[in-house]
C-alpha cells in the first residue's frame, strides 16, 4: 500500500525523498548528498530522478512521475521498496 502525501513545493518533494531514502538505508540525511536529474518526455519535463549516496557505495534512488503524481523508491539492487501517491504536488514543468 502506497502512502498518500501532500508535497506542494519542489523543496518539500526533495526533503521527503531524502528522508525516505535515508531511512531505508539508515543514513544521516545531513551527511548524504541527494542528486537529481530531469526526466523528459519528448522535450517536455515530466519528472525527476533522485539518487542518494552513502558510505560503502550504498546507493538508492527514487523516481517522481510528475504527470502521474507518484513517487517510486528503489534500493541499490533496483528493487522497489516503497511508493507514494501525491494528493498535491509541484508542477512537473517546474522541474526544468
MOWOJO-V116328 format. One record per residue. N is the residue number from 1. SS is DSSP state (2 for helix, 1 for strand, 0 for the rest). PHI is phi in radians with two decimals (NA if undefined). OMEGA is omega in whole degrees, -180 to 180 (NA if undefined). Layout:
# MOWOJO-V116328
n;ss;phi;omega
N;SS;PHI;OMEGA
N;SS;PHI;OMEGA
This chain:
# MOWOJO-V116328
n;ss;phi;omega
1;0;NA;179
2;0;-1.38;176
3;1;-1.27;173
4;1;-2.00;-176
5;1;-2.30;175
6;1;-1.96;-179
7;1;-2.26;-171
8;0;-1.34;-175
9;0;-2.06;177
10;2;-1.12;179
11;2;-1.13;177
12;2;-1.10;178
13;2;-1.09;179
14;2;-1.06;-179
15;2;-1.09;180
16;2;-1.12;-180
17;2;-1.06;180
18;2;-1.04;180
19;2;-1.08;-179
20;2;-1.15;-179
21;2;-1.12;-179
22;2;-1.20;178
23;2;-1.08;-179
24;2;-1.08;-178
25;2;-1.69;180
26;0;0.94;179
27;0;-1.90;175
28;0;-1.49;-178
29;2;-1.02;-179
30;2;-1.30;-179
31;2;-1.94;-174
32;0;-2.02;-179
33;0;-1.21;177
34;1;-1.94;176
35;1;-1.86;178
36;1;-2.52;176
37;1;-2.35;180
38;1;-1.30;173
39;1;-1.87;-179
40;1;-2.12;171
41;1;-2.10;-169
42;0;1.23;175
43;0;-1.95;-175
44;1;-1.74;177
45;1;-1.11;-179
46;1;-2.33;179
47;1;3.01;-179
48;1;-2.42;173
49;1;-1.94;179
50;1;-1.90;176
51;1;-2.50;175
52;1;-2.01;-180
53;1;-2.08;178
54;0;-2.07;178
55;2;-1.19;179
56;2;1.01;177
57;2;1.05;175
58;0;-1.22;178
59;1;-2.44;171
60;1;-2.46;-175
61;1;-2.57;179
62;1;-2.42;176
63;1;-2.13;174
64;1;-1.78;174
65;1;-1.58;-171
66;0;-1.05;-178
67;0;-1.19;179
68;0;-1.61;-178
69;0;1.16;-178
70;1;-2.25;171
71;1;-2.08;178
72;1;-2.16;-176
73;1;-1.98;-176
74;1;-2.27;176
75;0;-1.49;-177
76;0;-1.13;178
77;0;-1.64;178
78;0;1.49;179
79;0;-1.56;179
80;1;-1.26;180
81;1;-2.03;180
82;1;-2.83;176
83;1;-2.70;178
84;1;-2.60;175
85;1;-1.84;-180
86;1;-1.59;175
87;1;-1.29;172
88;1;-2.45;-180
89;1;-2.68;178
90;0;-1.18;176
91;0;-1.24;179
92;2;-1.00;179
93;2;-1.17;178
94;2;-1.28;177
95;2;-1.21;178
96;0;-1.20;NA
